[in-house]
Amino acid sequence: MKEKVEKLKKEILEKVEKAENLKILNDLRVEYLGKKGPISELTSHMKELSPEEKKDFGMLLNSLKQSVTEALDTKKEKFEEEELNKKLASESIDVTLPSTPIPTGSPNILEHVIEEFETVFMSMGYDVVDGPELEEDKYNFELLGLPKGHPARDAQDTFYVKDDELLLRSHTSPVQARVMLAKGGIEPVRVICPGKAYRRDDDDATHSHQFTQIEGLIVDKDIKLSDLKGTVTVICKKLFGKDTITRFRPSYYQFTEPSVEMDISCFNCKGKGCNICKNTGWITIGGAGVVHYDVLRGCGYDPEKWSGFAFGFGAERCAMLKYGINDIRTFYNTDLRETKNFDRREED
Ligand code: DAH
């Protein structure tokens, strides 16, 4: 019996050794270790043996099974490793090849300028708030001193959505009224509101039926025109360079008294005169003023106790000046080359 087992072991191990591929190896596993294989067959003879012989024979068979299994497993691993190496060699990547360029995005230049405004104002304690673009006549005009039929409404003609009452806001100033009413006339206000506004304008290089304003409002005790001048001057120096000089010209708005037009010295020619400032040395960037008594009262603030200033910057105007863009439509077409170009300008 023992010789028979030894002989079988030798035969199997030789066959495993000679096996040339995984398939042959698997066949050998089934042939010798399977239920109908010779090892199983030998095991079935156990019952004919005495208990003493059974023990020896059992150990012999176990060691045979173990040797065969080990030999099969080792060889299997070897084949698998060889196969993997072959695969890796055939799939190797040449890391020196140039890659396919992936286009990178660049920020929209208008958004970028608005974010700059927000950062500077927030550093001065202002909150950034939002208001509806689809606005009621009451907020867009009435509460700002522009009752129905007022001639100054002509300059702010816009798109009416429902009768005379619902319109696309013609400026961001209605947010002033909304914020004051929400505060209930008892708390100070310090907000800016960047947002879209609309007018019934024909589009050309300097006009667009949709544009962006950055509205600002402060209401507190003892606020004066000089506070407005100081604040706007700091902001302009931050945004347009520290040599920037501001100028305030008398103007007229229905919701401020006095009202001013805000100019900055031309950063291109430093006031000498060039084509950007149309040889005046100054560039207008928005309107402002001390909040009108009637507006404060209409929005719940007692004008004997409270005062404030307000302003509206033209965002496209500021971006155009800062980046030397000469057509407002640039912001509203979809030519990606433009954002890319301005992005590069900024890195210079
Ligand atoms: N809303 C004005 C416009 O669209 C700009 C403006 C002027 C806003 C004076 C203000 C202000 O808040 O006080 O022309």
Boltz pocket constraint, residues with backbone or C-beta under 6 A from the ligand:
constraints:
  - pocket:
      binder: B
      contacts: [[A, 170], [A, 171], [A, 172], [A, 173], [A, 215], [A, 216], [A, 253], [A, 255], [A, 256], [A, 260], [A, 286], [A, 287], [A, 288], [A, 289], [A, 290], [A, 309], [A, 310], [A, 311], [A, 312]]
      max_distance: 6.0
